[in-house]
Amino acid sequence: MKSIGFIGLGTMGEPMAANLLRKDYDVLVYNRTEGKADSLAELGADVAASPADLAKRVDVVITMISNDQAIEEVYFGDNGLLQVLKPNTTIIDSSTISPALARRLSAAAAERFCDFIDAPVTGSKPAAIDGTLLFMAGGDRETVAEHEELLLAMGREVIYMGPSGSGANAKLAHNTIVGINAAGLIEGMAIAAKSGIDASAFLRVVQGGGAASKQAELKGRKIIEEDYSVQFSLELMLKDLKLSSVLTDTLGVSTPMLESAKSLFQLGQAAGYGEQDLAALARVYESWIGRRIGESSAAAIEAASPAEESDPSYAEESERRKKARVPLDIPLMMSIYQWEGDGAFRGHTVRGRLLDLSEDGIQIESKSPLEKDMFIVLHFLQESQLPPMTARIIRIERNNDAFSYGCLLTGLPLYQRLQLQEYIAGQH
């Protein structure tokens, strides 16, 4: 039986290494954070001092590391494993990394007469604990077949995807679906909750109908019970969606749903939920609907009762929140486009100032007369690093020698709205 080195003992790596030990493999472990190996040492694992120390002493190295930067350190750093790798060693990377980095690692291993398999997994912490992970493997087919028994000590299936990088490609495509499914589940649960529907009852509908999914199975109860202990963290979900976005740009694939999901998880990260389970995205939706998704239906009905809504103080407070505006004085340029007929537009640029921002729009002042329902493109100072944003004029007021324009921001992705809010916050 081959000796195994395991690097990366986090949420997924620790139970994977534990399953190898339970299957009587000799396992040498290393983790960049001290103390992570203690529980495995109790199961019989030896602990290496560095990735290089580990690589000298084993036949197979398995890595399960959080991101590309950490992989670079473990493989190519001062005490990286590639510096001392013995010929005929096999490296299996089960991290979710960019396909380009997977191919680079494969080439670097080949230079030392070693084999490399990119074998990321599907299945979060429960599957890692139960040993029911599914491996999607890229690399030489014979090498993958030779190590299938080892992988099945940690999982239930190994699917060969193609040459080096194919496993990484498959994982990013898979996690794109995971992110979209998770966001869709949370959005649907938010709609039901805002409607006063009991979350547990609605989850039964989801799981028994066409909306059933693994995410509903894994995350539905967590959302209802506000249990955001990590199975797969929000920040790692966002990392994978960003990698997928880069990949799809390279492939030339249009991915509007991926970009929407990525924007949502960026909001979750910015709100401070990155280290919680990805289901914590529900907290963002809860802030929008003004209640907890798992709140009882009776409480929801009471919260939405006509008596409360008819109360003058309630109505006044709701209107105040809706109309709350942040006073500003930020210079900008506006591109104005007018229809000339025969398929032609005429455009020009005018100066303006952003006066205030509310939840649903902005107010701009300019000395240039514009028209209602006109679309304008806003250009902020270069230092803001904000992209151009499109707005539609819905209200016009004359203020002495200037005009005040109430505008709705149109087609603005969530991450751009977040960028705008962050920039404005920095101006105070």
N, C-alpha and C positions, 0 to 999 in steps of 0.2 A: 504494500500500500504506500502510495506516495506521501511525502511530508508536505504539509500545507502551511503557507504563510498568509495571514489575513490582516490587511491594513484598512482601518476605518471602522470604529466600533460604536457608531452612533445608533440612531433609531432602528435602522435596518441591519447594519453590520454586526452588532452584538448578538442578536438572536440567530443570524445566519451562521456565525462562527460557533455558537453554542450547539447548533444542530450538527455541525461537523464533529465536534467533540463527542456528542452522544452517539454518533455512528462510528466511533473508535478511530477517527483520523488523528494523527499527530499534528497538532496545530500550534504554530508560533504566531503571536499576535503583536500588533503595534498600533498605537493611536497617538495622535499629536497632543491630545489633552490627557494629562496624567490622571490616573485613577479609573479611567474607563475600562481598563483590562482586569480590574480586581475580581469581578464576578466570574470572568472566564478562567482566571488563574485558579479559582476555587474548583472549577470543573476539570482542571488538569492541563490548561494551556500554559505554555511558556511565554514569557514576555520579552520582546526584542527591544534594544536600546534605540534603534533608528530603522528607517526603511532599508538602508544599506546593510545593516547588521542582519535584518530578516532575510534579505535576498540571498545572502551568502549561504544560508543554512537550509533552504527548502527546495523542493522540486517544482512546486506550483505556487505562484503568488496570486492571491485574489485581493482586489481593491474595491472598496465601497465607500466613495468619498463624495463630499457634498457638491463640489463645483470644479470648473476648469482650472481656476487659480490654485486650488488645493492639490489637484492632480499634478500640475506643473511642479509644485514644490516636492511632492512625494516621489515623482519619477525623475525629475531633472535637477533637483536642489542639491545643496552641498553634501548632504547625506542621502541623496536619492538612490533608489534601487537600481536604476539603469547603469550606474557607474560600476557596479560590482556583479552584475547579473551573470550567472554561470551559463555556458552554452547548454542548449536543450531544456532550459527552464521554460515553463509555460506561464504566461501572464493572462489572467482573466480579470477584466475590469467590468464590474457590475454597476458602476456609477452611471448617472445620466449626464453625459457630456456632449459637446458638439461633435458631429461626425468628422469634421476636419481634424480635431484633436485625436480622435480614435484612430484615424488613418496615420497620423504622425506617430503615435505610440507604436503602432504596428510596424512601421518602417524602422523606428529606433530599436525595437526588439529584434527585428530581422538582422540588423547590423551586428548584433551580438549572438547571432545564430540561435535565437529563441523564437518561440511562437507567441502570438498575441490573439486573444479572442475578446471582442467587445460583446459583452453579454449582460446588458441591463435587464431589469426585472419589472414585471407588473405584479401588483399586489403590495399593499402597504404593510405597516407593522404587524397586524394580526396574521397575515400570510407568512411573513418572515418568521414569526414565532412558531406557527403551525408547520412550517416546512412545506408550504403549498405555493411557493412562488412559481411564476412562469418565466423562463429565461428566453430572450430573443437574441440569438447568437449570430455574430458576424465574424468572418475569418475563413481559414481553410476548413473545408467540410470534414476532412479526415481528422483534423485536430479537434474539432468540435465533438465529433463522434467518440474520439478516444477519451474525452473528459466528461462525457454525458453522465456516467455513473456518479462522478464527483458532484456535478451540478444537481443531480436528483437527490443527493443527500440533503439539499437545502430547498428543493422545490418539487413540483409535481410534473413538470413538462419542460422540454427544451425544444425550441423551434428554430431551425436553421433559416436565416434570413438572406444570406448571400455573403459576398466578400467583405473585407474589413470596412467598417463604418456602417454596414447595413443594419446591425443591431441598434446602433445609436440613432440611425434614421427612423427605424421602426418605433423606437421608444418615444421619440419626439412626436411622431404622428399619433401614437397612442395617447400620450399625455395631453396633446391638443384636445382630443375627444374628452379626456377626463376633466380638463379645466372647463370646457364648454358645458359638459353635462352637470358639473357641480354648480356652475353659475346659473344654469337653467333651473336646476332643482331649487336653489335658494330663491330665485326670482319667483317661481311658481308658488313656493311656500309663503313668500311675502305677500303675494296677491291674495292668497287664501286668508292669511292672517288679517290683512287690512279689511277684508270683507266680513270678518267676524266668524270665520269657519274654524272649528277646533283643529289644531295642527295634527294631533294624533289621528283623528278621523281622516283628514286629508291625506296624510302619509299612507294610510291603508289604501286609499283610492289610487295613489301613485303606484304603489307596489303591486297592485292588482290589475293595473291597466297598461295602456300603451306607453306610459311615461316611466315604467319600471326600469331601473338601472342599478348597476353596482354602487353608484354614488348614493342613490336613495337608500340602498341597503346599509351602506357604511356610515352615511352622514345624517340621515334623516332624524334618528333619535338623538344624535349628538346636538343637532341644531335645536330641537325641541327642549332638550334638557340643559342647554347651554354648557355642554361638556366639550371644551375645546382642547383637551389633552391631545398630544400630537400622535396621530397615525402617520400623516404626511403633512408637513408644515406649509403654511400659506406662502412663506418666502421661497421655499423650494418649488412650489407650484408655479410661482411667478418666474423663478429662474428658468424653469423648463419651457414656459410659454415664450419667454424672451429668446431662448435658444431656437425654438421652433420658428419664431418670427424671422430670425436671421436665416435659417435654413430655407424657408419658403421664399424669402427675397432672392436667395441664390438660385433657387429652382425656377423662379418666375411664376409662382403659384399665388393667385389672389386668395386671401384668407380673411374676409371681413369678420367672421365669427371668432376666429383666433384673436384678432386685434381687439374686439369688444371684450372678450374674456380677459385678455391681458390688461386692458384698461381697468377693469373691475378689480382685479387682484392688485394692481398698482395702488388703487384707492385703499384697499385693505392694508397693504404694507405701509402706506403713508399714515394711516390711522393708528399704527402701532400694533397691528395684529400679526406681524410676520412670523413670530416665534410660536404662535398658536397653530392649531390644526387649520387646514385650508377651509374647513367648515365655518371658521370665524368670519369669513366674508359675510355671513348672515348678519353680523353686527352692523355692517355698512348699510344693508337694507333696512335693518331695524331703526337706524337713525333717520332714514328717509320716511318710513311709514309711521314713525312715532310710537311704536310699541314693540314688545318682544314677540317673536314668531310663536314661541311656545306658550304664550299667555293663554289662559283658559278662555274658552268661548264666552262664558258668562261675563268675565272681566272685559272682553272685547266688546260685547253688546253694551255693557254699562258705559264703556269709554266712548262709544259712538251713539249714545242715547240722544233722542231728539231733545229731551229736557235740558241736557247739558249744552247741546249745540245752540239752543234757543236762549241760553243765559247770556245777558249782555256782556258780562265781564269775560266769558269764554270767547264770544265772538270778537270782542275787542282785542283780546290777546292773540287770537289766531290771525286776525288781520294785521296786527302789529308785527308778528313774526314774518308773515308773508311779505310785508312791505319794508321790512328792515333793510336799510341801505347803508353801505359803507362810503362815507364822503372821501373823495379823492381829488387829485389835481395832477394827472399824468399826461404828458404830451404824447401825441401819436400822429401818424399820417393815415389818411383814408383814401383808398382807390375807389373811384366812382365809375361805374360802367352803365352806359345808357344805350338803349336799342336804337339803331339808326335805320332799321329796315333792310330788306334784301339780305338777311343773314349776317349783318355787320353790327359791330359794337363800337362805340366811341368811349374812350376812357381818359380820365385825368386824375390827378392827385391833389388833395387839399389838406390843410392842417386842421387839427382838432385837439380836444383835451377830454380825457376820460374823467367825468365828474363823480360818478358813483357806480356802485355795483350792488345788485340784489340777487336773490336766489334765482330769479327768472329773467334777468336782463341787465342792461347797462344804460347809462345816460352819458351822452357825448355833447360837447359844446363846440360849435364852429361858426365862423363868420360867413361860411359859404351856404347859400340857400339850396336845400335838397328837398326831395319829395317823399311823401309817405309811400311805404311799400317798396322803396328803392333798396336794393342790396348793396352793401358797402363792404370792402375788405379792409380790416384794421391792421396797421403795421406799427408795432411797438418799437421803442428804442432798442438798438442792437444789444445793449448790455442786459436786457431782460431775457434774451435767448428764447423769447416766445415766438412761435410760428405765426404767420398771418391768420386772422380769424374772420369769418364771414358773419355779418349781422344784417338784420332787416329792420328798417325804420318803421315803427308802429305809432309814434306820437311826435308831434312837432310843437314847440312853444317858442315864441319870440321873446328874447330878453335884451332890451335896448338894441345894441348894434350886432347882437349875436343870436344864434339859434340853438335851442336845446333839443336834442333828438333822443327820444326813448327808443331803444333798440332791443330786439331779441337776438341772442346768439344762436345761429342756426348750424346744425350738423356738427356741433362741437364735440369731439370725443371726450370721454370722461377724463383721460389723463391730461388733455390740454386744459380743461376747466380747472383741474388740480394745479397745473403749472401756473395758470393765471391767478388763482387764489394765493399761491405761495409767493408769487411776485408782488402782488398787491400787499400782502401781509408784510413784506420786507420794506415797503415804502413808508410804513408808519413809524 
